Amino acid sequence: MSENLYAAKILIVDDEESIRQTFEIFLKMEGYKSVKSVSNVNSAFEALNQAEYDLIISDIVLTGPSGTDFLKNIRESGVKCPVVMITGFPNLESASKSIRHNAFDYISKPVNKDTLIHFTRRALQHWFAVNKAQRLQQENEKFRQYLNAIFQSVSDAIITFDSQLRIVQLNETAKQWLNYSDNNTEKGIHCLPSDALGNACLDDVRKILQGGIEVRRHLIECTTPDHKTKMISINASPLKDEQNVLQGVVIVARDMSSTIPVNRDQNRITFHGFVDSSPAMQRVYNLIENIGKVDTSVLITGESGTGKELAAEALHAESARRDKPLIKMDCASFSENLLESELFGHRKGAFTGADRDRAGRLLQADGGTLFLDEIGDISPRTQLFLLRFLQEKTFTPLGQDESIQVDVRIIAASNVDFQQMVRQGNFREDLYYRLKVIEIDLPL
């Protein structure tokens, strides 16, 4: 059983004090840390208003409103956690009501210890699996948005086709070059114009679908709708699934006749505190602009003095969080215990010298961005706590039982070789990839 399962919050609703006490003792003996019991529906609603629970165990026959009424009301109010209904008088009507209002299980009394532990474990495993699936879906959606932002921002034309020669997606550059409209109801390759570029794309897609071989540097000369002549280089590659089965084709077309435009957006001398007009920094500026708008974790790497803090400030300024706090923290400046207190906060009396409550940097950054400099210096224990936060968006201050949920974007930075640290076992691989959703490597 995972450690998180034991940290689940469980609410018991039963008007018999002996049953409440027995259930609570059995669950705490099993290792569940947060078990609360109440005697009636009104007290149960008060408990639900004060905290979110992972499992509710309720008797059907209660003093006042029944357990099935309670189940119906909490489902209507949006409570989705599993609810196990217990009855000393099983009958078809109470069972059907429980099922209709989405009870997780329906148990007859008497409930012994083994039965209680069994259905508790099963209900919580189901609930944690549902939550994990939802988190993965949210993360996949964020990653999809990030990829789409990159896809749409590049200056090359990008077109993807499926194995049936249907157009799957085009970026803005491709739409302009091919004079393609989103209003097209037909998505077949025949929608491409019968000009030099359209015909070249058609030929390359067919070559790959027939032979599965990449097409490299297919050079053509074409005329754009504004009557300019361009030399276009086309690269076409097969798209294959995990079983190496051909699923489609991606085409990337680049204008080889154009030079880098001399304007504010493409040849900037300054950018959010940076002063550098080199091609390498132009790429960094463009990357910051693109991913600043995507709400995902970023890892900034580079030698000392390359401007990692400036990059974090620029990412925050380019994001939708720009009007919220940007909190900075140098992880190398704190010992392990002090780092945890600074990051997660603590309650009065949590340790010697904690004479007052203290809000950690995560809470201070709620709604905004937290910049963690020298992230490679944090201890394995702190790495674990930070990984949990990135997975669940919740944390628990030192000396407090209840977790806190915040909306914070994490930007981390370091000059260490993370891959070497991972190989040596000095940095968690799962945390590394959580931080490195996208990496900005600053040049010297």
C-alpha positions in Angstrom: 0.0 0.0 0.0 1.4 3.4 -0.9 2.3 6.0 1.8 -0.2 8.4 0.3 -3.0 5.9 0.9 -2.3 6.0 4.7 -2.5 9.8 4.6 -6.0 9.7 3.2 -8.7 11.7 5.1 -11.6 9.4 6.2 -15.0 10.5 7.6 -17.2 8.1 9.6 -20.9 9.0 10.1 -22.8 6.8 12.5 -25.1 7.6 15.5 -23.8 4.7 17.5 -20.8 5.9 19.5 -19.5 2.3 20.0 -19.4 1.7 16.2 -17.7 5.1 15.6 -15.0 4.4 18.2 -14.5 0.8 17.0 -14.1 1.9 13.3 -11.8 4.7 14.3 -9.6 2.4 16.4 -9.4 -0.3 13.7 -8.4 2.2 11.0 -5.8 4.0 13.1 -4.3 0.7 14.1 -4.0 -0.2 10.4 -2.0 3.0 9.9 -4.6 5.6 8.6 -3.5 8.9 10.1 -6.6 11.1 9.6 -9.9 9.6 10.7 -12.8 11.7 11.9 -16.1 10.4 13.2 -19.4 12.3 13.6 -22.9 11.2 14.9 -25.3 12.9 12.4 -25.7 14.4 9.0 -25.4 18.0 10.2 -22.1 17.4 11.8 -20.9 15.6 8.7 -21.7 18.6 6.5 -19.8 20.8 8.9 -16.8 18.4 8.6 -17.1 18.5 4.8 -17.1 22.3 4.8 -13.9 22.4 6.7 -11.9 19.8 4.8 -11.9 17.5 1.7 -12.2 13.8 2.4 -11.0 10.9 0.4 -13.5 8.4 1.8 -16.8 8.6 3.7 -18.3 5.6 5.6 -21.9 6.3 6.6 -24.6 4.3 8.2 -27.9 4.4 6.4 -30.1 4.6 9.5 -29.2 7.8 11.4 -30.9 10.1 13.9 -32.4 12.8 11.7 -31.8 12.7 7.9 -30.9 9.2 6.6 -27.6 8.2 5.2 -29.1 7.9 1.7 -30.4 11.5 2.0 -26.9 12.5 3.0 -25.4 10.7 0.1 -27.8 12.3 -2.3 -27.1 15.8 -1.0 -23.3 15.5 -1.0 -23.4 14.2 -4.6 -25.5 17.2 -5.6 -23.1 19.5 -3.9 -20.2 18.1 -6.0 -18.5 15.7 -3.5 -17.1 12.9 -5.6 -15.0 10.8 -3.2 -16.1 7.2 -2.6 -18.9 6.7 -0.1 -19.5 3.3 1.5 -23.0 2.8 2.9 -23.5 0.5 5.9 -26.9 -0.9 7.1 -28.2 -3.2 9.8 -31.4 -3.7 7.8 -30.4 -4.5 4.2 -33.2 -4.3 1.7 -33.7 -3.7 -2.0 -34.9 -0.1 -1.6 -31.9 1.2 0.4 -29.5 -0.7 -1.9 -31.1 0.8 -5.1 -31.0 4.3 -3.6 -27.3 3.9 -2.7 -26.5 2.7 -6.2 -28.6 5.5 -7.8 -26.6 8.1 -5.9 -23.3 6.6 -6.8 -22.3 4.8 -3.6 -19.0 3.0 -3.9 -20.2 0.0 -1.9 -23.1 -1.2 0.2 -22.2 -3.3 3.3 -24.4 -5.1 5.8 -23.7 -5.1 9.5 -22.0 -6.5 11.5 -18.8 -5.1 10.0 -15.7 -6.8 11.4 -12.1 -5.5 11.3 -11.1 -7.4 8.2 -14.1 -6.3 6.2 -13.6 -2.7 7.2 -9.9 -2.7 6.2 -10.7 -4.5 3.0 -13.3 -2.1 1.7 -11.4 1.0 2.9 -8.3 -0.1 1.0 -10.3 -0.9 -2.1 -12.2 2.4 -2.1 -9.1 4.5 -1.5 -7.1 2.7 -4.2 -10.0 3.4 -6.6 -10.1 7.0 -5.6 -6.4 7.5 -5.9 -6.3 5.9 -9.3 -9.1 8.2 -10.5 -7.3 11.3 -9.2 -4.0 10.1 -10.8 -5.7 9.6 -14.1 -7.2 13.1 -13.9 -3.8 14.6 -13.1 -2.2 12.8 -16.0 -4.9 14.1 -18.3 -4.3 17.6 -17.1 -0.6 17.3 -17.5 -1.0 15.8 -21.0 -3.3 18.8 -21.9 -0.7 21.3 -20.6 2.0 19.5 -22.6 -0.2 19.5 -25.7 -0.7 23.3 -25.3 3.1 23.7 -25.0 3.8 21.7 -28.1 1.1 23.6 -30.0 2.7 26.9 -28.9 6.0 25.8 -30.3 4.3 24.3 -33.4 2.6 27.6 -34.1 5.5 29.9 -33.3 8.3 28.5 -35.6 8.9 30.3 -38.8 9.1 27.1 -40.9 6.0 25.7 -42.5 4.9 22.4 -40.8 2.2 20.1 -42.1 1.2 16.7 -40.8 -0.8 14.0 -42.7 -2.3 10.7 -41.7 -1.8 7.5 -43.6 -5.0 8.2 -45.6 -3.5 11.4 -47.1 -5.7 13.5 -44.9 -4.3 16.8 -43.5 -4.1 16.6 -39.7 -2.6 20.0 -38.8 -0.9 23.0 -40.3 0.8 25.8 -38.5 0.3 29.5 -39.4 3.3 29.6 -41.8 2.0 26.6 -43.7 -1.4 28.1 -44.0 0.0 31.4 -45.4 2.3 29.7 -47.9 -0.3 27.3 -49.1 -3.2 29.8 -49.0 -5.0 27.2 -46.8 -8.3 28.1 -45.0 -9.5 26.6 -41.7 -13.0 26.7 -43.3 -12.1 23.9 -45.7 -14.5 21.1 -45.0 -12.4 18.6 -46.9 -9.1 17.7 -45.3 -7.6 15.6 -48.1 -4.2 16.3 -49.6 -6.0 17.4 -52.8 -6.9 20.5 -50.9 -3.3 21.7 -51.3 -2.9 24.1 -54.2 -1.6 22.7 -57.5 1.5 24.9 -57.5 5.1 24.0 -57.1 5.0 23.8 -53.3 1.7 21.9 -53.1 2.8 19.4 -55.8 6.2 18.9 -54.1 4.4 18.2 -50.7 2.1 15.7 -52.5 5.1 13.9 -54.1 7.0 13.6 -50.9 4.1 12.4 -48.8 3.4 9.6 -51.4 7.1 8.6 -51.5 7.1 8.1 -47.7 3.8 6.3 -47.6 4.9 3.9 -50.3 8.5 3.4 -49.3 8.8 4.7 -45.7 12.0 6.6 -46.6 12.7 10.1 -45.4 13.0 12.9 -47.9 15.8 15.4 -47.2 16.5 18.8 -48.7 14.0 18.6 -51.6 14.7 22.1 -53.1 12.1 23.8 -55.1 11.5 27.3 -56.4 8.1 28.7 -56.0 6.1 32.0 -56.2 4.2 33.2 -53.2 0.7 34.8 -53.3 2.4 38.2 -53.1 4.4 37.4 -56.2 7.8 36.9 -54.5 10.1 34.1 -55.6 11.4 31.8 -52.8 13.8 28.9 -52.7 12.1 26.3 -50.4 13.8 23.3 -48.8 11.4 20.5 -47.9 12.1 17.7 -45.4 9.6 15.0 -45.0 9.7 12.2 -42.3 7.4 9.2 -41.5 5.4 9.3 -38.3 5.4 5.9 -36.6 3.8 4.6 -33.4 5.5 2.6 -30.6 5.2 -0.6 -32.7 7.0 1.1 -35.6 3.8 1.1 -37.7 3.6 4.0 -40.2 0.8 6.4 -39.1 1.5 9.4 -41.3 3.9 12.0 -42.5 5.3 15.3 -41.2 6.6 17.9 -43.7 8.8 20.8 -42.6 9.4 23.5 -45.3 12.0 26.2 -44.8 12.5 29.4 -46.8 16.2 29.3 -47.8 16.1 32.6 -49.7 15.2 34.8 -46.8 17.6 36.4 -44.4 17.0 37.1 -40.7 14.8 40.3 -40.7 16.3 43.3 -39.0 13.6 44.3 -36.6 12.8 44.5 -32.9 11.3 41.0 -32.7 14.1 39.1 -34.6 17.3 41.1 -34.0 17.0 42.5 -30.5 19.9 44.0 -28.6 18.1 44.1 -25.3 15.4 41.8 -23.9 14.1 41.9 -20.3 17.5 42.9 -18.9 19.6 40.9 -21.3 22.0 42.8 -23.5 23.2 40.5 -26.3 22.3 40.5 -30.0 24.0 37.2 -30.8 22.1 34.6 -32.8 22.3 32.2 -29.9 20.6 34.7 -27.6 18.0 35.6 -30.3 17.0 31.9 -30.1 16.8 32.2 -26.3 14.7 35.3 -26.5 12.2 33.6 -28.9 12.1 30.5 -26.7 11.3 32.6 -23.6 8.5 34.4 -25.4 7.0 31.2 -26.6 7.1 29.1 -23.4 6.5 32.1 -21.1 2.9 31.9 -22.2 2.6 28.2 -21.5 2.0 27.4 -17.9 4.5 24.6 -17.3 7.6 24.0 -15.3 10.9 25.2 -16.8 14.5 24.3 -16.1 17.1 26.9 -16.8 20.7 25.7 -17.2 24.0 27.4 -17.9 27.3 28.4 -16.4 27.4 30.9 -13.5 26.9 34.5 -14.8 24.9 33.6 -17.9 21.8 35.2 -16.5 19.6 32.4 -15.2 17.8 34.8 -12.8 17.2 37.3 -15.7 15.7 34.4 -17.7 13.3 33.5 -14.8 12.2 37.1 -14.6 11.7 37.2 -18.3 9.6 34.0 -18.3 7.4 35.5 -15.5 7.0 38.8 -17.4 6.0 37.0 -20.5 3.4 34.8 -18.7 -0.2 35.4 -17.7 1.1 35.5 -14.1 3.0 38.7 -14.7 0.8 40.7 -12.3 1.2 38.1 -9.5 4.2 37.5 -7.2 7.6 36.3 -8.5 9.2 34.8 -5.4 12.9 33.9 -5.6 14.8 31.4 -3.5 18.5 30.5 -3.5 18.4 26.8 -2.4 22.2 26.7 -1.8 21.9 29.4 0.9 19.9 27.2 3.4 20.6 24.1 5.4 18.2 21.1 4.8 15.9 21.8 7.7 15.8 25.6 7.1 15.2 25.1 3.4 12.1 23.0 4.1 10.8 25.7 6.5 11.5 28.4 4.0 9.9 26.5 1.2 6.9 25.0 2.8 6.5 27.3 5.9 5.9 26.2 9.5 3.5 26.5 12.4 4.3 28.0 15.8 6.0 25.3 17.9 6.9 23.0 15.0 10.5 23.0 16.1 12.7 24.7 18.6 12.7 28.4 17.9 9.5 28.4 15.9 7.8 31.1 18.0 5.3 32.1 15.3 3.6 30.9 12.1 5.6 31.5 9.0 4.2 31.4 5.4 6.7 29.5 3.1 7.8 30.7 -0.3 5.2 28.4 -2.0 2.3 30.1 -0.2 3.9 33.5 -0.9 4.0 32.7 -4.6 0.3 31.5 -4.8 -1.0 32.6 -8.2 2.4 33.5 -9.4 5.9 32.0 -10.0 8.5 30.5 -7.7 12.1 30.6 -8.9 14.3 28.0 -7.3 17.9 28.8 -8.0 20.7 26.2 -7.5 18.1 23.5 -7.4 20.8 20.8 -7.7 21.9 21.5 -4.1 18.7 20.3 -2.4 18.7 17.2 -0.3 17.0 13.9 -1.3 14.4 14.5 1.4 13.6 18.0 0.0 13.6 16.5 -3.5 10.9 14.1 -2.5 8.7 16.9 -1.0 9.1 19.0 -4.1 8.2 16.1 -6.3 5.0 15.6 -4.4 4.1 19.2 -4.7 4.7 19.2 -8.5 2.5 16.1 -8.7 -0.3 17.1 -6.5 0.0 20.9 -6.2 -0.4 20.6 -2.4 2.0 20.8 0.4 1.9 20.6 4.2 3.7 23.2 6.4 5.9 21.8 9.2 3.8 21.2 12.3 0.5 21.2 10.4 -1.8 18.3 9.6 -3.9 19.8 6.9 -2.4 20.2 3.4 -2.6 23.5 1.5 -3.3 23.8 -2.3 -1.7 26.6 -4.3 -1.4 27.6 -7.9 2.3 28.1 -8.5 4.5 27.8 -11.5 8.0 26.4 -10.8 11.0 27.7 -12.6 14.3 26.0 -11.5 17.9 26.8 -12.3 21.3 25.3 -11.8 24.7 25.1 -13.4 25.2 21.3 -12.5 25.2 18.4 -15.0 21.8 16.9 -14.0 22.2 13.8 -16.1 25.4 13.0 -14.4 23.8 13.6 -11.0 20.9 11.3 -11.9 23.3 8.6 -13.0 25.2 8.9 -9.7 22.0 8.8 -7.7 22.4 12.3 -6.3 19.2 13.7 -8.0 15.8 12.0 -8.5 15.2 11.2 -12.1 11.4 11.6 -11.8 11.9 15.1 -10.3 14.4 16.0 -13.0 11.9 15.3 -15.7 9.1 17.0 -13.8 11.2 20.2 -13.7 12.5 19.8 -17.2 9.2 19.9 -19.1 11.2 22.4 -21.2 14.8 23.4 -20.8 16.4 26.7 -21.5 20.2 26.3 -21.9 21.9 29.7 -21.7 25.0 30.2 -23.7 28.2 31.7 -22.4 
